[in-house]
């Protein structure tokens, strides 16, 4: 399915404030949001979940590691480019980002446990063993926030697949990913 990339001017009236807020938050209106703006309900749900996750206590690097792990696990090219870009901006070692993009955990033991937990959550449909994450110091609250990130990353993956691969935004193109 291919949908048009909408703007705040061309989107349905109920989607306009959400698109404007996204653009204000990110400094750019991502194509993923602009493409789903034809459905105000979906766009509001997408943005609401995004905002809820960002308001949590999970370390931003940990959150992006979880998102990238999900993107690779479910072959979500938009998500992999987005999370790779975010991790670059957050200063994660480029070698770790390369490992993550290849489906392997980063060097840091706690981030590795988060990577493995996120993969297991999506690949096992929530039936993930938390033993290794607990041993690495991941708290219950962090695990629940990782689950939330996995939900959001899975939604982005479903959208990307359903929409026939959303065109990468210019700021994501340097981190384009062609799959495992």
Secondary structure, DSSP 8 states (H G I E B T S, - for coil): -------TTTS-HHHHHHHHHHHHHHSS--HHHHHHTT-HHHHHHHHHHHHHHHTSSS-HHHHHHHHHHHHHHTT-HHHHHHHHHHHHHHT--HHHHHHHHTT---SSHHHHHHHHHHHHHHHTTT----HHHHHTT--HHHHHHHHHHHHHHHHHHHHHHHTTS----HHHHTT-----
